[in-house]
Amino acid sequence: MTIPDSAQTARTSVNSETLTALEEVYAQVKRVQRDLRPTDRIIQDLEIDSLATLEILLALEERFGVALVDNPKAATITTVGDLVGLLDELRADATTT
């Protein structure tokens, strides 16, 4: 299967390690395998309800050792790219402090 140039560009513009981890957590929570794109909207495109969102955030907290649930920035996340960006930011902050 070929990935359109725009989709490939979007995929490589985010940290692929973080995106892969998010895909794994999403698959565990939703019980469905899916390639996530940074432009995917969490609620509308991925059909994640509030309980699944909490499960995903908690699993990511455990996996990366960061605080997402209590982070005010988490409330502003609307896309996969937003979530990957926040995770990367929090991970970078954790390694520098």
Phi and psi in degrees as a GROMACS rama.xvg file:
@    title "Ramachandran Plot"
@    xaxis  label "Phi"
@    yaxis  label "Psi"
@TYPE xy
-95.1004  139.708  THR-2
-97.2294  126.757  ILE-3
-56.0822  148.392  PRO-4
-52.3645  -43.7025  ASP-5
-64.6824  -38.4036  SER-6
-69.2503  -39.8339  ALA-7
-65.026  -42.2632  GLN-8
-61.2372  -45.1915  THR-9
-62.9474  -39.6996  ALA-10
-66.8433  -38.4907  ARG-11
-82.5535  -9.31265  THR-12
-80.7049  -7.93178  SER-13
-114.833  162.181  VAL-14
-63.7324  115.012  ASN-15
-67.4784  -30.3432  SER-16
-64.393  -44.5624  GLU-17
-67.748  -41.4216  THR-18
-63.9065  -41.2786  LEU-19
-62.9817  -42.4727  THR-20
-62.2465  -41.4922  ALA-21
-63.8887  -40.3665  LEU-22
-61.0255  -40.4483  GLU-23
-65.9112  -44.0012  GLU-24
-65.6071  -43.519  VAL-25
-57.4894  -44.1437  TYR-26
-63.2873  -37.5852  ALA-27
-67.4862  -43.8434  GLN-28
-74.5063  -47.0983  VAL-29
-87.3858  -11.9202  LYS-30
58.37  39.3886  ARG-31
-148.747  134.794  VAL-32
-85.499  132.635  GLN-33
-156.16  139.499  ARG-34
-78.9961  123.187  ASP-35
-92.6546  143.524  LEU-36
-112.361  147.184  ARG-37
-56.3042  -26.947  PRO-38
-85.5117  -6.81414  THR-39
-62.1478  128.784  ASP-40
-82.4928  132.107  ARG-41
-62.4298  -48.0228  ILE-42
-79.8539  -51.1449  ILE-43
-72.9641  -49.6313  GLN-44
-82.6709  -38.8895  ASP-45
-93.677  -7.8166  LEU-46
53.7999  50.252  GLU-47
-99.9436  121.758  ILE-48
-86.579  -179.031  ASP-49
-64.3677  -37.0169  SER-50
-67.4086  -45.31  LEU-51
-64.3026  -36.6847  ALA-52
-60.4733  -46.3224  THR-53
-61.9112  -43.7166  LEU-54
-60.0506  -43.5105  GLU-55
-65.4755  -46.3665  ILE-56
-61.7488  -42.6628  LEU-57
-65.2955  -40.7242  LEU-58
-64.705  -38.8797  ALA-59
-69.1181  -37.2441  LEU-60
-58.5506  -47.2643  GLU-61
-64.7961  -42.7059  GLU-62
-66.1489  -41.6548  ARG-63
-104.345  -6.81374  PHE-64
67.3408  37.4987  GLY-65
-123.926  164.576  VAL-66
-102.605  113.254  ALA-67
-107.493  -44.9269  LEU-68
-59.76  -41.5413  VAL-69
-91.0527  3.51706  ASP-70
-86.0614  122.742  ASN-71
-60.9205  -26.5495  PRO-72
-66.7075  -26.1051  LYS-73
-63.1912  -28.3017  ALA-74
-69.6865  -17.9229  ALA-75
-94.7247  -2.3528  THR-76
-71.806  128.958  ILE-77
-124.097  -23.4918  THR-78
-124.626  166.079  THR-79
-59.7244  -41.0697  VAL-80
-60.9004  -39.6275  GLY-81
-60.2795  -45.0083  ASP-82
-66.7042  -43.7722  LEU-83
-61.6638  -43.026  VAL-84
-61.3227  -43.1271  GLY-85
-65.6989  -43.3544  LEU-86
-59.4972  -44.6389  LEU-87
-63.7503  -40.3654  ASP-88
-62.1352  -47.0769  GLU-89
-65.7054  -38.3232  LEU-90
-65.7968  -41.1039  ARG-91
-65.1843  -42.2905  ALA-92
-61.8126  -38.4158  ASP-93
-67.2467  -32.1829  ALA-94
-81.6462  -20.7311  THR-95
-94.1135  -10.6139  THR-96
